[in-house]
């Protein structure tokens, strides 16, 4: 299933994308796409619905974050060897863990706003994991059983605040609009192997990132098992798993985002994002 939340920010309705790519309204069946719907029981109930019986949504409504109810937005850094190399960092022996703010989450195609005075805002296409079943001290073997589905994430990053204002990466990762998610959540049963997905990102139509989740240092199962030792992962929580090479900070000379730029990115089977970069505004 491809689950979505569509409509004006803060007033999104639940929906799904059918096999023909048509948006269907789910609001007559469920109130929202949240932890209850992301549970195995909730997903099984939604899977029994015949999409053809759901109302068609006309036009091209805004796509919001395709699920709600997250208690945390956990991120992994330097999880591709070639990305670690382009940034001059050693290959990590354990996952590099940081957090993005929940308030950074936004719809797939919403504008990305530069922080006030920023000259080093960067892009990172990533695979996101959405938890469906509470995970605490789970084994790697059982880890993927706790996944509701997968999403496309852009881990937008302000490198000056990330790298030049002390050792805490979170400072440069959690600005408003720095976490576009979606456009849809693809249920785990339709992603049999999350380690065989291609990723890409273009800036103003020019290729920047090309990669595959096969090249992750720590795969999705390993990340869930590791994180579940550090914190309880609740239904609706989001883990973004690291980016392949091609970020602006790794270019020679470095290249960063400016107002008017357009980012296009995607992951095989998980849809695309098209975001405009805008200047800071209160």
C-alpha positions in Angstrom: 0.0 0.0 0.0 1.0 3.6 -0.6 -0.5 5.6 2.3 -0.7 9.4 2.2 -2.0 12.4 4.1 -3.1 15.2 1.8 -4.5 18.7 2.1 -3.6 22.0 3.8 -0.9 21.9 6.5 -2.4 20.9 9.8 -5.6 19.8 8.2 -4.5 16.8 6.2 -6.8 13.9 5.4 -5.8 10.2 5.1 -5.6 8.6 1.7 -4.0 6.0 -0.4 -2.6 5.7 -3.9 -4.2 2.9 -5.9 -2.4 0.7 -8.5 -3.2 3.2 -11.3 -1.6 6.0 -9.3 -5.0 7.6 -8.4 -5.3 9.3 -5.0 -8.2 7.9 -3.0 -9.8 9.3 0.1 -9.6 7.2 3.3 -11.3 9.6 5.7 -14.5 7.6 5.6 -12.6 4.6 6.9 -10.0 6.0 9.3 -9.5 9.4 10.9 -5.8 9.6 10.2 -2.7 7.6 9.4 -1.1 7.3 12.8 0.3 4.7 15.2 -3.0 2.7 15.3 -3.1 2.4 11.5 0.7 1.6 11.3 0.3 -1.4 13.6 0.2 -4.8 12.0 -3.5 -5.0 12.8 -4.1 -1.5 11.4 -2.2 -2.2 8.2 -4.0 -5.5 7.7 -7.4 -3.7 8.0 -6.4 -1.2 5.4 -5.1 -3.9 3.1 -8.5 -5.5 3.0 -10.1 -2.3 1.6 -10.9 -2.3 -2.1 -9.4 1.0 -3.4 -12.0 1.2 -6.2 -14.7 1.7 -3.6 -13.0 4.8 -2.1 -13.8 8.3 -3.4 -11.3 9.7 -6.0 -9.6 12.9 -4.9 -9.6 15.4 -7.7 -6.9 17.9 -8.6 -3.4 17.9 -7.2 -3.6 18.5 -3.5 -0.6 19.1 -1.3 1.0 16.0 0.2 1.7 16.2 3.9 3.9 13.9 6.0 2.3 10.6 5.2 1.9 9.5 8.8 1.5 11.2 12.2 2.2 10.4 15.8 6.0 10.3 15.8 7.7 10.6 19.2 11.1 10.9 17.7 13.0 11.5 14.4 16.3 9.7 14.6 19.0 10.1 12.0 22.2 8.2 11.1 25.3 9.9 9.8 28.1 8.7 7.6 26.4 5.4 6.8 27.9 5.1 3.2 31.6 4.6 2.9 31.9 6.9 -0.1 30.0 9.7 1.7 32.3 9.4 4.7 35.2 9.6 2.3 34.0 12.7 0.5 33.5 14.5 3.8 37.0 13.5 5.1 35.6 11.3 7.9 36.8 7.8 8.8 34.3 4.9 8.3 32.4 4.6 11.6 32.8 1.5 13.7 29.3 2.0 15.2 26.3 4.0 13.8 26.6 7.8 14.2 23.3 8.8 15.8 21.7 12.2 16.1 18.2 13.6 16.2 16.2 15.9 14.0 13.4 17.9 15.5 9.8 16.8 15.0 9.1 20.4 13.9 11.5 20.0 11.0 9.1 17.4 9.4 7.1 18.7 6.5 5.4 17.5 3.3 7.4 16.2 0.4 7.0 19.2 -1.9 6.8 22.0 0.7 9.3 24.8 0.4 12.7 24.5 2.2 13.5 27.7 4.1 17.1 28.8 4.6 17.9 29.6 8.2 18.6 33.3 8.9 22.1 34.1 7.6 22.7 30.6 6.3 25.3 30.2 3.5 26.0 26.4 4.1 22.6 24.7 3.7 23.0 21.2 2.1 21.0 18.3 0.8 20.9 14.6 1.6 18.6 12.1 0.0 17.9 9.2 2.4 15.7 6.1 3.0 13.4 6.5 6.0 12.1 3.7 8.2 8.7 4.1 9.9 8.2 2.0 13.0 4.9 0.1 13.3 5.5 -2.1 16.4 7.2 -1.0 19.6 10.9 -2.0 19.5 13.0 -2.3 22.6 16.2 -4.4 22.7 15.2 -6.3 19.6 17.5 -8.6 17.7 18.8 -7.9 14.2 17.0 -11.0 13.0 13.6 -9.7 14.3 14.2 -6.0 13.6 12.4 -5.7 10.3 9.2 -7.2 11.9 8.8 -3.9 13.7 8.7 -1.8 10.5 5.4 -0.4 9.2 6.9 0.9 6.0 9.5 3.1 4.2 9.6 6.7 3.0 11.7 9.1 1.1 13.5 11.7 3.3 15.6 14.7 2.6 17.9 15.2 5.6 18.5 18.9 4.9 21.5 20.1 6.9 23.1 23.5 7.7 26.8 22.6 7.7 28.0 25.7 9.6 25.7 24.9 12.6 26.4 21.2 12.3 30.2 21.4 12.2 31.4 24.8 13.4 29.3 25.5 16.5 30.5 22.6 18.7 30.3 18.8 18.4 26.5 18.4 18.5 25.2 17.7 14.9 21.6 18.3 16.0 22.1 22.0 15.8 22.4 22.0 12.1 19.8 19.3 11.4 16.6 20.5 13.1 15.7 23.8 11.5 12.1 24.4 10.4 11.5 22.7 7.0 14.7 20.6 7.2 12.8 17.2 7.1 10.7 16.8 4.0 9.1 13.3 4.2 7.1 11.4 1.6 5.1 11.8 -0.7 3.8 8.5 0.5 4.6 5.7 2.9 5.0 2.3 1.2 4.0 -0.6 3.5 6.8 -3.0 4.4 5.2 -5.9 2.5 5.8 -4.0 -0.8 9.5 -3.5 0.0 10.8 -7.1 0.3 14.4 -5.9 0.5 15.1 -2.4 1.7 18.8 -2.9 0.8 18.2 -3.0 -2.9 16.8 0.5 -3.6 18.4 3.2 -5.8 18.5 6.8 -4.6 19.0 10.0 -6.6 19.0 13.8 -6.2 19.2 16.6 -8.7 19.8 20.3 -8.1 18.2 22.6 -10.7 18.1 19.6 -13.0 21.7 18.7 -12.7 22.7 15.3 -11.1 24.2 15.5 -7.7 23.6 12.2 -5.8 23.3 8.7 -7.2 23.5 5.6 -4.9 22.0 2.4 -3.7 21.0 1.2 -0.2 23.1 -1.8 -0.9 26.1 0.3 0.0 25.0 1.1 3.5 27.6 0.3 6.2 24.9 -0.6 8.7 21.7 -1.9 7.1 18.2 -1.2 8.2 17.9 -4.3 10.4 21.2 -3.5 12.1 20.2 0.1 12.7 16.8 -0.8 14.3 18.5 -3.3 16.6 21.2 -0.9 17.6 18.8 2.0 18.2 16.4 -0.2 20.2 19.2 -0.6 22.7 19.4 3.1 23.2 15.8 4.1 23.2 12.3 2.6 22.8 11.2 3.0 19.2 7.4 3.7 19.2 4.9 3.2 16.4 5.1 6.3 14.1 8.8 7.0 14.9 11.0 7.7 11.9 14.6 6.6 11.3 16.5 8.2 8.4 19.4 6.0 7.4 22.2 8.1 5.9 23.0 9.5 2.5 25.2 8.4 -0.5 27.9 10.7 -1.9 27.2 13.8 -3.8 26.3 16.3 -1.1 27.3 20.0 -1.5 29.9 19.9 1.3 31.7 17.2 -0.6 32.1 19.1 -3.8 35.3 20.9 -4.8 34.7 23.7 -4.2 31.7 23.2 -1.9 28.3 24.2 -3.2 25.4 25.1 -1.0 21.7 26.0 -1.5 20.5 29.4 -2.3 17.0 30.9 -2.6 15.4 29.9 -5.9 17.1 26.5 -6.2 15.0 23.5 -6.9 15.8 20.1 -5.4 14.3 16.9 -7.1 15.0 13.6 -5.4 13.6 10.1 -5.3 14.0 6.5 -4.2 13.0 3.5 -6.3 9.3 2.7 -5.5 9.0 5.4 -2.8 8.1 8.4 -5.0 9.8 11.7 -5.6 10.1 15.1 -4.0 10.3 18.5 -5.8 11.2 21.3 -3.3 11.9 25.0 -3.9 14.4 26.7 -1.7 13.2 30.0 -0.2 14.9 32.7 1.9 14.3 33.0 5.6 11.0 34.5 6.8 9.4 34.8 10.2 
